[in-house]
């Protein structure tokens, strides 16, 4: 029987000596079309086949960038973000085996806790402790922009709707305690400043256990049907969306942890965070969105490390956990 309770660093499974990220730790992890993609900072972005466990490509920071700290994927395009010091964005085209640089690094607004999201020709880089940047891009990865907009501080994370028309932005409204929440912006197709559709303050959101730098901030979002699921320091907030962008009703859900990262597969939300000082994974059933049910809560075997990101595959969950590497657990 397969033993799932083990720690595994994906680079160990690679069959080529060139695929190495010594002294670097995983930060952001996503599973896209059977590929496990992991940002290792200065070690670049590692792409591994989920079925075989073999690493098939490694994208190094292009000239002018020092690291890959966050990324997003749209079809065959990979958008990578350097969030250390002077921040930069670059775009690669990936054909399944090789990655080619198609848009050279462009400087973007920076600050700790940046995020990036791309969908259907629109791209937004959240500015962390400064403004946001918006781009548009073509199917071959050619970008236009940026234009800057937003508040002068406090945009730690961003998620675009599947049609690329809206951006859900984590927001520090007041620059202090009890001023955190989420904003919905309408982008449109033209390269212009978006306009605000809705805003929601979440009293328990904001800085909490598990804050990491340069990326990762515990106000992160995921979409589920006609709802926006917000993971934050107080647990989860479920926001019903009208026409895909407008905040309607909302409900706060206590799941027993201060949430850091969330991913959703089918009807299940997988959330990592801290229960007191213990890193924890919580599974939440969203089948009845009016009555979410916590299915399980388990501590993560990562010692004093901070879990920063979670991805969901066919059978397994992949959790980036600092120097502990990547924890693999069954769904």
BELQUIFEN-V218633 format. One record per helix or strand of 3 or more residues. SS is the DSSP state (H for helix, E for strand). FROM is the first residue (numbers start at 1). TO is the last residue. Records with the same first field share a line. If there is no record, write none. Layout:
BEGIN
SS=FROM-TO  FROM-TO
END
This chain:
BEGIN
E=6-8  28-32  35-39  45-49  55-59  70-74  77-82  87-94  99-108  114-119  122-126  132-137  143-149  158-160  166-172  180-186  195-201  220-224  227-232  235-242  246-253  258-265  268-275  278-285  293-299  309-312  316-320  326-330
H=10-13  289-291
END
